[in-house]
Amino acid sequence: PGELGTLAASFNEMAGSLEATERRRLQLVGDVAHELRTPLTTLEGYLEGLEDGVVAPAPQTWHLLRAETARLTRLVDDLAELWRAEARELPLQIDAVDAAEVAREVGLRFEPQARARGISIETPQRTVIALADHDRLAQILANFMSNALRHAPDRSTITISVTRVGSHADVAVADEGSGLTAEQLESVFERFYRADTARDRAAGGAGIGLAIVRALAGAMGGWAWA
């Protein structure tokens, strides 16, 4: 007890924080190295082919190279945002927002994609005020909606619901797809986890989106689950 004990506790807390930051840094380095290898190999192979004259400088070649560089940029941006979110270094504008209104905005954004496949999007109408960052809440919902659209059958319904549960707002997205196994329920929020291993990374993403979702929810004092 006393000043010395308080100082020791503060020192231990600081040491633990530094250790956690270092673990995140090392994990991020490993993740980046693993994920960048494939697009970099593709770029190197095509550039070498162009240099040697084996690959023709046709429009489709330039299109492929541009797509790979865009993929690299997107991956680096996602990893940087994930790291900042997990380290609680993202600037947040916490305010009283109508979570139902945010849900309606996001639903409207995905309406054209859904309509093209005959999918209807149901959004909440009742006002539910929550303390959150408007843009980050919209980002979380957009990520869930992107996943829902990827797995929802044609001519089905995707439902965005916002309900008050005690002192919290429960925001959810549900689709009529095949769903997840018990083992997948928790793993989907891990970095680079993809429930559908047959899905192409370039088309379906690298599996960082839901990790960002959980980090953003945590940064706002909430939690994300499936």
C-alpha positions in Angstrom: 0.0 0.0 0.0 1.0 3.7 -0.3 2.9 5.7 -2.9 5.4 3.0 -3.7 2.6 0.5 -4.4 0.8 3.0 -6.7 4.1 3.7 -8.6 4.8 0.0 -9.0 1.2 -0.6 -10.3 1.6 2.2 -12.8 4.9 0.9 -13.9 3.5 -2.6 -14.4 0.6 -1.2 -16.4 3.0 0.8 -18.6 5.2 -2.3 -19.2 2.2 -4.4 -20.0 1.0 -1.8 -22.5 4.4 -1.6 -24.2 4.5 -5.4 -24.4 1.1 -5.6 -26.0 2.1 -2.9 -28.5 5.3 -4.8 -29.4 3.2 -8.0 -29.9 0.9 -6.2 -32.2 3.8 -4.8 -34.2 5.4 -8.2 -34.6 2.1 -9.8 -35.6 1.4 -7.0 -38.1 4.9 -7.5 -39.7 4.2 -11.2 -40.1 0.7 -10.6 -41.5 2.0 -8.1 -44.0 4.8 -10.3 -45.2 2.4 -13.2 -45.7 -0.3 -11.3 -47.5 1.9 -9.2 -49.7 3.8 -12.2 -51.1 1.2 -13.3 -53.7 0.5 -10.0 -55.4 4.2 -9.1 -55.4 5.0 -12.4 -57.0 2.4 -11.7 -59.7 3.8 -8.2 -60.3 7.3 -9.4 -60.5 6.5 -12.2 -62.9 4.6 -10.0 -65.3 7.1 -7.2 -65.2 9.9 -9.7 -65.9 7.9 -11.1 -68.8 7.4 -7.6 -70.2 11.1 -6.8 -69.9 12.0 -10.1 -71.6 9.4 -9.7 -74.3 7.6 -12.9 -73.3 4.5 -11.0 -72.2 2.9 -8.6 -74.6 2.2 -5.1 -73.4 -1.5 -5.5 -74.1 -4.4 -3.6 -72.4 -5.3 -6.6 -70.3 -1.7 -6.9 -69.0 -1.8 -3.3 -67.8 -5.2 -3.9 -66.3 -4.0 -6.9 -64.4 -0.9 -5.0 -63.1 -3.1 -2.0 -62.0 -5.5 -4.4 -60.3 -2.6 -6.0 -58.3 -1.2 -2.6 -57.2 -4.7 -1.5 -56.2 -5.0 -4.7 -54.2 -1.7 -4.0 -52.4 -2.7 -0.5 -51.6 -6.1 -1.7 -50.2 -4.4 -4.3 -48.1 -1.8 -1.9 -46.7 -4.6 0.7 -45.9 -6.7 -2.0 -44.1 -3.8 -3.3 -42.1 -2.8 0.3 -41.0 -6.4 1.0 -39.9 -6.6 -2.3 -38.1 -3.4 -1.6 -36.2 -4.5 1.9 -35.2 -7.9 0.6 -34.1 -6.5 -2.1 -32.0 -4.0 0.3 -30.5 -6.8 2.7 -29.7 -5.1 5.4 -31.8 -8.0 6.1 -34.2 -9.6 9.5 -33.7 -13.2 9.0 -32.6 -16.0 11.6 -32.5 -18.2 10.1 -29.9 -21.6 11.7 -29.8 -25.3 10.9 -29.4 -26.4 9.5 -32.7 -29.5 7.7 -34.0 -28.2 4.3 -34.7 -31.4 3.4 -36.7 -30.8 6.4 -38.9 -27.2 5.2 -39.5 -28.6 1.8 -40.4 -31.0 3.4 -42.9 -28.1 5.4 -44.5 -26.0 2.2 -44.9 -29.0 0.2 -46.3 -29.6 2.9 -48.9 -26.0 2.8 -49.9 -26.2 -1.0 -50.7 -29.7 -0.8 -52.3 -28.5 -0.8 -56.0 -26.3 -3.9 -55.5 -29.1 -5.7 -53.7 -31.8 -4.7 -56.2 -29.7 -6.1 -59.1 -30.0 -9.6 -57.4 -33.6 -9.2 -56.3 -32.5 -8.9 -52.6 -34.6 -6.6 -50.4 -33.1 -4.7 -47.4 -35.2 -4.1 -44.4 -34.1 -1.3 -42.1 -35.3 -0.1 -38.6 -37.7 2.8 -38.3 -37.7 3.4 -34.5 -35.2 5.9 -33.2 -32.5 4.4 -30.9 -30.0 6.9 -29.6 -26.5 5.6 -28.8 -23.1 7.1 -27.9 -21.0 6.3 -30.9 -18.9 7.7 -33.7 -21.3 8.1 -36.6 -18.8 7.3 -39.4 -17.3 4.4 -37.6 -20.7 2.9 -36.8 -21.6 3.2 -40.5 -18.3 1.6 -41.4 -19.1 -1.4 -39.1 -22.5 -1.8 -40.6 -21.2 -1.4 -44.1 -18.7 -4.2 -43.4 -21.5 -6.5 -42.1 -23.7 -5.6 -45.1 -20.8 -6.4 -47.6 -20.5 -9.9 -46.0 -24.3 -10.4 -46.0 -24.6 -9.5 -49.7 -21.7 -11.9 -50.5 -23.5 -14.8 -48.9 -27.2 -14.0 -49.3 -29.1 -16.0 -51.9 -30.7 -14.1 -54.8 -34.3 -12.8 -54.1 -33.9 -13.1 -50.3 -34.0 -10.5 -47.5 -31.2 -8.8 -45.5 -32.4 -7.3 -42.3 -30.6 -4.5 -40.4 -32.1 -4.2 -36.8 -31.4 -1.7 -34.0 -32.8 -2.4 -30.6 -32.3 -1.1 -27.1 -30.9 -3.8 -24.7 -30.6 -2.3 -21.2 -28.2 0.6 -21.5 -26.8 -0.5 -24.8 -27.9 -0.4 -28.5 -27.8 -3.8 -30.2 -27.1 -3.3 -33.9 -27.3 -6.4 -36.1 -27.3 -7.5 -39.8 -28.9 -10.8 -40.7 -29.1 -12.6 -44.1 -30.7 -15.8 -45.3 -27.4 -17.5 -46.3 -26.0 -20.8 -45.1 -24.6 -19.3 -42.0 -21.5 -20.3 -40.0 -20.5 -23.4 -38.1 -19.9 -23.2 -34.3 -16.1 -23.2 -35.0 -16.4 -20.3 -37.5 -18.5 -18.1 -35.3 -15.6 -16.8 -33.3 -12.8 -17.2 -35.9 -14.4 -14.9 -38.5 -13.2 -11.9 -36.4 -9.6 -13.0 -36.6 -7.1 -11.4 -39.0 -7.1 -13.0 -42.5 -9.6 -15.6 -41.6 -12.0 -16.5 -44.5 -14.8 -18.9 -43.9 -15.0 -19.7 -47.6 -11.4 -20.8 -48.4 -12.4 -21.3 -52.1 -13.2 -17.7 -52.5 -10.6 -15.6 -54.4 -8.8 -13.1 -52.2 -8.8 -10.5 -54.9 -12.6 -10.6 -55.2 -13.5 -11.4 -51.7 -10.9 -9.4 -49.7 -8.1 -10.6 -47.5 -10.2 -11.3 -44.4 -9.4 -8.1 -42.5 -12.8 -6.4 -42.5 -14.3 -8.2 -39.5 -11.1 -7.8 -37.5 -11.5 -4.0 -38.1 -15.2 -4.2 -37.1 -14.3 -5.8 -33.7 -11.5 -3.3 -33.1 -13.8 -0.3 -33.9 -16.6 -1.7 -31.7 -14.1 -2.1 -28.9 -12.7 1.4 -29.4 -16.3 2.8 -28.9 -16.8 0.7 -25.7 -18.8 -2.0 -27.4 -18.3 -5.6 -28.8 -18.8 -7.3 -32.1 -19.9 -10.9 -32.4 -21.7 -13.4 -34.7 
